[in-house]
């Protein structure tokens, strides 16, 4: 049977009726048409996006099948699914040359790649299912924020184990950076989730400032070893890994620009609903961040290989264990905020 998607926008009520009229077999082989912003809850609205919204309150499989439908979240789903696949491929490449679990020196690398995969997975889930209902929307993006916090923890683990110089300015930070990152990664999830309750849609730019501040804070922590290497360059040799680290920083800055600016759709509302939206560009920039990050780590492993025999072994708790702990803490934040959002929506419904 040939799947025939319906692309045009229609009012939400008609789309909802169409979905209920069809049986499960029909849902498996067709798509409910997308709709325009005036027919979906305000919390679903994306600034300067007018069309391509998926119909709320459909079966879960409808949103899963929407991977193959043209809608305004489609490319967001596919880009970070691509990023996850690339991270898995890089893990396979590293495993050909290193014992990722048997060699304690590789535990930080394993931990870092796991957080990349989790970040991309959480993001893909969020963009795939966020239009099912208001509560699912809130919860899906809480999961997304948890993934971002975990990636921050993984980046700190990677950089503070492999990118440091022999001479450290702060022995305390060298010892406690991973523990601090677990706290900061949890705060990323908490702060970003809280902004959904602190402000009402249409969200003000202050919400973006809160989100970006939390992420930039943990990014600065994971960048400390690299910044120190760059500062000390005058007294030390330049290493090829620094080229990749600088490129990674540039891609991160570019990602922040597109995340916060709403460019280009800010100037052409409705023209970038499906392709070219700033959040899609942001996703691509994040893929480049992780790719250049792993390129840099590849060169760092070559630099450190002769020193591994004299270096202190990473412990379970400042590598893989830290990711497990951060995952647990972020999960608690998501569950707490989920119930808070549920109660908030119930009160809102009673008032209306």
Backbone torsions as a table, in degrees:
resi	resn	phi	psi	omega
1	UNK	NA	135.3	-178.3
2	UNK	-89.2	130.0	176.8
3	UNK	-79.4	127.1	-178.8
4	UNK	-119.5	95.2	-179.8
5	UNK	-71.7	153.6	175.6
6	UNK	-107.6	124.2	-170.5
7	UNK	-97.8	-31.3	-168.6
8	UNK	-69.6	158.0	178.5
9	UNK	-83.5	138.8	176.9
10	UNK	-137.6	161.9	176.2
11	UNK	-59.6	147.0	-173.9
12	UNK	-61.5	-39.8	-176.3
13	UNK	-60.9	-42.2	178.7
14	UNK	-65.0	-42.2	-179.6
15	UNK	-64.0	-39.5	-178.4
16	UNK	-65.5	-41.6	178.7
17	UNK	-63.3	-41.1	178.8
18	UNK	-59.8	-42.3	-178.5
19	UNK	-66.1	-39.5	-177.8
20	UNK	-72.7	-28.6	-176.8
21	UNK	-70.8	-33.1	-178.1
22	UNK	-78.5	147.3	175.3
23	UNK	-84.7	-179.6	-174.5
24	UNK	-63.6	-32.9	178.9
25	UNK	-66.1	-39.2	179.4
26	UNK	-67.4	-38.9	178.5
27	UNK	-62.1	-30.0	-178.4
28	UNK	-74.7	-16.3	-174.7
29	UNK	-125.5	10.8	178.1
30	UNK	-148.9	167.7	-178.5
31	UNK	-119.4	138.9	171.5
32	UNK	-71.7	134.5	-177.5
33	UNK	-60.2	151.0	174.5
34	UNK	-76.5	168.5	-176.3
35	UNK	-136.9	-179.2	-178.0
36	UNK	-100.4	168.3	-170.9
37	UNK	-61.2	-29.2	-177.1
38	UNK	-71.5	-10.9	-178.5
39	UNK	-106.3	9.5	177.5
40	UNK	-124.8	157.0	178.8
41	UNK	-56.2	150.3	-175.0
42	UNK	-62.5	-28.8	-179.1
43	UNK	-65.4	-20.4	177.9
44	UNK	-81.0	-15.0	-174.1
45	UNK	-64.3	139.3	175.1
46	UNK	-115.1	130.5	-177.3
47	UNK	-52.6	129.2	173.5
48	UNK	71.0	12.2	174.9
49	UNK	-107.4	126.6	-172.2
50	UNK	-107.8	-29.1	-171.3
51	UNK	-134.1	177.0	173.0
52	UNK	82.6	19.6	179.4
53	UNK	-83.6	135.0	177.0
54	UNK	-75.4	149.9	-176.9
55	UNK	-71.2	129.6	178.8
56	UNK	-71.4	165.8	171.0
57	UNK	63.2	32.8	173.1
58	UNK	-96.1	166.2	175.0
59	UNK	-58.6	154.0	-178.1
60	UNK	-55.9	-37.4	-176.0
61	UNK	-65.4	-26.6	177.6
62	UNK	-59.4	-42.7	-178.3
63	UNK	-72.7	-31.2	175.3
64	UNK	-67.9	-43.5	178.3
65	UNK	-66.8	-21.6	-177.1
66	UNK	-67.3	-7.3	170.0
67	UNK	-54.1	-29.3	-174.8
68	UNK	-107.7	19.1	177.8
69	UNK	-116.6	149.7	176.4
70	UNK	-80.5	111.5	175.6
71	UNK	-150.1	173.1	-170.6
72	UNK	-77.3	-2.7	174.8
73	UNK	-110.0	-2.0	-172.2
74	UNK	-58.5	-50.6	-177.8
75	UNK	-67.7	-33.1	175.3
76	UNK	-60.7	-39.2	177.3
77	UNK	-64.2	-48.4	-173.5
78	UNK	-71.7	-34.5	-177.8
79	UNK	-64.4	-44.4	-178.5
80	UNK	-81.9	-19.1	167.4
81	UNK	-66.6	-40.0	174.4
82	UNK	-61.3	-44.6	179.0
83	UNK	-59.4	-40.8	178.4
84	UNK	-63.3	-43.2	179.0
85	UNK	-62.9	-40.7	178.5
86	UNK	-64.2	-39.4	178.3
87	UNK	-64.3	-39.9	177.6
88	UNK	-64.7	-40.6	177.9
89	UNK	-63.7	-40.3	177.9
90	UNK	-64.9	-37.2	176.9
91	UNK	-61.8	-41.5	178.6
92	UNK	-63.8	-38.8	178.6
93	UNK	-64.6	-45.2	179.1
94	UNK	-63.1	-37.9	-177.1
95	UNK	-67.1	-19.8	177.5
96	UNK	-71.8	-26.0	-177.1
97	UNK	-112.3	-12.1	-176.9
98	UNK	-136.7	151.3	174.3
99	UNK	-88.1	96.7	-169.3
100	UNK	-65.7	-28.8	-179.2
101	UNK	-110.3	-31.4	-177.2
102	UNK	-78.6	-26.5	-179.1
103	UNK	-100.6	112.9	-179.0
104	UNK	-56.8	-28.0	178.3
105	UNK	-65.6	-18.2	179.3
106	UNK	-97.0	-5.5	179.6
107	UNK	-59.0	-42.8	177.2
108	UNK	-60.2	-37.0	178.1
109	UNK	-65.0	-44.5	177.6
110	UNK	-59.4	-45.8	-179.5
111	UNK	-61.3	-43.3	-178.3
112	UNK	-63.7	-44.0	-179.3
113	UNK	-68.3	-37.1	177.3
114	UNK	-59.2	-41.5	-179.9
115	UNK	-68.3	-32.6	175.2
116	UNK	-62.9	-47.7	-180.0
117	UNK	-60.4	-44.0	-179.8
118	UNK	-64.2	-40.6	178.9
119	UNK	-60.7	-47.6	-179.4
120	UNK	-66.3	-38.4	179.0
121	UNK	-64.4	-46.5	179.5
122	UNK	-61.7	-41.4	179.3
123	UNK	-64.6	-43.0	179.7
124	UNK	-62.6	-43.7	178.6
125	UNK	-61.3	-44.4	-177.9
126	UNK	-60.7	-48.7	-177.2
127	UNK	-72.7	-24.8	-179.6
128	UNK	-75.1	-42.8	-169.9
129	UNK	-109.0	0.9	-170.4
130	UNK	-65.0	-18.3	-177.9
131	UNK	-94.1	6.8	-177.7
132	UNK	-67.5	-45.9	178.3
133	UNK	-160.9	171.4	179.1
134	UNK	-64.5	-42.2	179.9
135	UNK	-66.0	-41.9	177.5
136	UNK	-63.8	-38.1	178.3
137	UNK	-58.8	-51.5	179.2
138	UNK	-59.1	-48.8	-175.6
139	UNK	-66.5	-40.0	-179.1
140	UNK	-60.0	-42.7	-178.5
141	UNK	-79.4	-21.2	168.5
142	UNK	-62.6	-42.1	176.6
143	UNK	-62.3	-40.7	176.9
144	UNK	-59.3	-45.7	-179.5
145	UNK	-65.8	-34.5	175.6
146	UNK	-61.6	-41.5	178.0
147	UNK	-62.9	-38.0	177.8
148	UNK	-65.2	-43.1	178.0
149	UNK	-61.5	-40.5	178.6
150	UNK	-64.6	-41.1	178.2
151	UNK	-62.6	-36.5	175.7
152	UNK	-60.8	-42.4	177.5
153	UNK	-63.3	-46.1	-179.9
154	UNK	-61.9	-36.1	179.1
155	UNK	-68.4	-38.9	176.5
156	UNK	-62.3	-44.1	179.2
157	UNK	-59.4	-46.3	179.8
158	UNK	-61.1	-53.2	-172.7
159	UNK	-70.6	-37.6	-177.0
160	UNK	-80.3	-9.9	174.0
161	UNK	-99.1	-33.8	-171.5
162	UNK	-113.6	-19.8	-171.5
163	UNK	-105.1	1.3	-175.7
164	UNK	-75.1	159.2	172.9
165	UNK	-95.3	163.0	-179.8
166	UNK	-62.5	-33.6	-179.3
167	UNK	-99.4	119.7	-179.2
168	UNK	-106.8	141.0	177.0
169	UNK	-74.8	-37.7	-176.4
170	UNK	-125.6	99.1	176.7
171	UNK	-60.5	-32.0	-179.8
172	UNK	-63.8	-44.3	-179.3
173	UNK	-66.8	-37.6	178.6
174	UNK	-60.7	-37.5	-178.1
175	UNK	-78.5	-35.3	-169.5
176	UNK	-112.4	4.5	-175.4
177	UNK	-56.6	-42.7	-177.1
178	UNK	-66.9	-42.7	178.2
179	UNK	-61.7	-42.5	177.8
180	UNK	-62.5	-38.7	-178.3
181	UNK	-65.7	-34.1	178.2
182	UNK	-62.6	-42.4	177.3
183	UNK	-64.7	-46.1	-177.9
184	UNK	-67.8	-36.4	177.5
185	UNK	-64.1	-37.4	176.0
186	UNK	-67.4	-38.6	178.5
187	UNK	-67.1	-31.9	175.2
188	UNK	-58.6	-49.4	179.5
189	UNK	-62.4	-44.4	-177.8
190	UNK	-66.5	-47.7	-177.8
191	UNK	-64.3	-46.2	-178.7
192	UNK	-65.9	-38.6	178.3
193	UNK	-67.8	-41.3	-177.6
194	UNK	-63.1	-29.7	-178.5
195	UNK	-64.8	-21.4	177.7
196	UNK	-72.2	-21.3	179.1
197	UNK	-101.7	-25.6	179.3
198	UNK	-69.8	-32.1	-177.1
199	UNK	-125.8	155.0	177.2
200	UNK	-109.3	148.0	177.2
201	UNK	-68.4	147.0	-2.2
202	UNK	-69.0	128.2	-172.9
203	UNK	-67.6	137.1	177.0
204	UNK	-77.2	167.7	-179.9
205	UNK	-64.7	-22.7	178.1
206	UNK	-57.2	-33.0	177.9
207	UNK	-64.4	-42.6	178.0
208	UNK	-62.2	-38.8	178.9
209	UNK	-61.7	-44.3	177.4
210	UNK	-59.5	-47.1	-178.1
211	UNK	-62.4	-48.3	-176.6
212	UNK	-68.5	-34.3	-179.7
213	UNK	-63.8	-42.9	179.8
214	UNK	-63.6	-42.0	-178.5
215	UNK	-71.2	-42.7	-179.9
216	UNK	-63.0	-35.1	-179.3
217	UNK	-60.6	-48.2	-179.5
218	UNK	-73.0	-29.0	176.7
219	UNK	-66.1	-38.6	177.3
220	UNK	-63.4	-38.3	177.9
221	UNK	-63.1	-43.6	-178.4
222	UNK	-73.7	-15.6	-179.4
223	UNK	-90.0	-8.2	-176.1
224	UNK	-54.1	-48.7	-179.4
225	UNK	-60.4	-37.7	-179.0
226	UNK	-70.8	-43.2	179.0
227	UNK	-61.4	-40.7	178.5
228	UNK	-63.8	-39.2	177.3
229	UNK	-62.0	-41.8	-179.3
230	UNK	-68.0	-39.1	179.1
231	UNK	-65.7	-37.0	-177.0
232	UNK	-86.7	5.3	-175.9
233	UNK	-56.9	-34.2	-177.0
234	UNK	-62.5	-26.6	-178.8
235	UNK	-107.1	1.3	-178.8
236	UNK	-138.4	169.0	-177.9
237	UNK	-76.5	150.5	173.9
238	UNK	-80.8	134.0	179.3
239	UNK	-115.4	147.7	-176.1
240	UNK	-59.7	-25.3	179.3
241	UNK	-61.3	-32.0	-177.9
242	UNK	-64.6	-30.9	176.3
243	UNK	-58.8	-44.5	-178.8
244	UNK	-71.2	-37.3	178.6
245	UNK	-64.1	-40.1	178.7
246	UNK	-64.8	-42.1	177.9
247	UNK	-64.1	-37.9	177.4
248	UNK	-61.9	-42.2	177.7
249	UNK	-63.8	-39.3	179.3
250	UNK	-64.5	-42.0	178.4
251	UNK	-65.9	-36.0	178.0
252	UNK	-65.6	-42.5	177.8
253	UNK	-62.2	-41.0	179.1
254	UNK	-65.7	-39.4	177.5
255	UNK	-60.6	-44.1	178.4
256	UNK	-61.5	-38.8	179.1
257	UNK	-61.1	-49.1	-177.7
258	UNK	-70.7	-32.2	178.3
259	UNK	-64.4	-41.2	-173.6
260	UNK	-92.9	-15.1	-170.2
261	UNK	-96.4	-21.9	-174.1
262	UNK	56.8	32.5	176.3
263	UNK	-101.7	131.1	20.1
264	UNK	-98.5	-10.7	-171.0
265	UNK	-65.1	-19.9	177.2
266	UNK	-57.1	-36.8	-176.9
267	UNK	-92.1	-15.3	-178.9
268	UNK	-137.2	69.5	-178.8
269	UNK	-55.2	131.9	177.5
270	UNK	88.7	-14.9	-176.6
271	UNK	-85.3	-19.9	-176.9
272	UNK	-119.9	31.6	-178.2
273	UNK	-63.5	-34.5	-174.7
274	UNK	-108.2	-37.8	-177.3
275	UNK	-137.0	135.2	174.9
276	UNK	95.1	2.2	178.2
277	UNK	-63.3	148.3	-176.0
278	UNK	-60.2	-32.4	-179.4
279	UNK	-70.4	-30.8	174.7
280	UNK	-66.4	-41.8	177.2
281	UNK	-65.2	-40.0	175.5
282	UNK	-56.0	-45.4	178.9
283	UNK	-59.6	-44.2	179.8
284	UNK	-64.2	-38.1	177.8
285	UNK	-63.8	-39.6	178.9
286	UNK	-65.1	-36.6	175.3
287	UNK	-59.8	-42.6	178.6
288	UNK	-66.6	-33.5	176.4
289	UNK	-59.4	-50.9	-177.3
290	UNK	-69.1	-35.2	178.8
291	UNK	-65.5	-46.2	179.7
292	UNK	-69.7	-31.7	176.4
293	UNK	-61.4	-46.2	179.7
294	UNK	-71.0	-31.6	173.3
295	UNK	-61.5	-44.7	178.6
296	UNK	-61.9	-42.7	179.8
297	UNK	-64.1	-35.7	176.8
298	UNK	-57.8	-44.8	178.6
299	UNK	-70.4	-33.4	178.2
300	UNK	-65.9	-37.7	178.8
301	UNK	-64.3	-36.5	176.0
302	UNK	-65.8	-39.8	179.8
303	UNK	-66.1	-37.9	-173.6
304	UNK	-90.6	-14.1	-175.2
305	UNK	-50.1	-44.8	179.2
306	UNK	-68.9	-17.0	-175.7
307	UNK	-97.3	-11.2	-174.2
308	UNK	-57.2	-36.2	-177.0
309	UNK	-65.2	-23.7	-179.3
310	UNK	-106.2	-6.1	-179.2
311	UNK	-84.3	149.4	176.0
312	UNK	-66.2	139.6	-179.7
313	UNK	-72.2	136.5	171.5
314	UNK	-61.7	145.8	176.9
315	UNK	-93.7	165.6	177.4
316	UNK	-60.7	-40.1	-173.3
317	UNK	-79.5	-15.4	173.0
318	UNK	-104.7	20.8	174.8
319	UNK	-140.0	-100.1	-176.5
320	UNK	-64.4	-40.4	180.0
321	UNK	-61.6	-35.8	178.9
322	UNK	-64.7	-37.0	177.6
323	UNK	-67.0	-41.2	178.0
324	UNK	-62.0	-45.0	179.4
325	UNK	-63.2	-44.4	179.6
326	UNK	-63.3	-37.8	177.4
327	UNK	-63.0	-42.2	178.5
328	UNK	-63.2	-46.8	-178.5
329	UNK	-65.0	-42.4	178.8
330	UNK	-66.7	-34.5	177.1
331	UNK	-64.4	-39.3	177.3
332	UNK	-62.6	-42.5	178.2
333	UNK	-61.1	-45.0	-178.8
334	UNK	-62.5	-45.3	-179.3
335	UNK	-63.0	-45.6	179.2
336	UNK	-60.1	-47.9	-178.1
337	UNK	-68.7	-31.4	176.7
338	UNK	-60.4	-48.7	-179.3
339	UNK	-68.2	-33.7	175.8
340	UNK	-63.4	-44.1	178.8
341	UNK	-64.7	-40.5	178.8
342	UNK	-60.3	-46.8	179.1
343	UNK	-64.4	-37.8	179.1
344	UNK	-62.7	-42.5	-179.3
345	UNK	-69.8	-35.7	177.2
346	UNK	-63.8	-44.7	178.3
347	UNK	-63.5	-39.8	178.9
348	UNK	-63.5	-39.4	-179.8
349	UNK	-67.5	-36.5	179.0
350	UNK	-67.3	-39.4	179.8
351	UNK	-64.3	-40.2	-178.7
352	UNK	-74.8	NA	NA
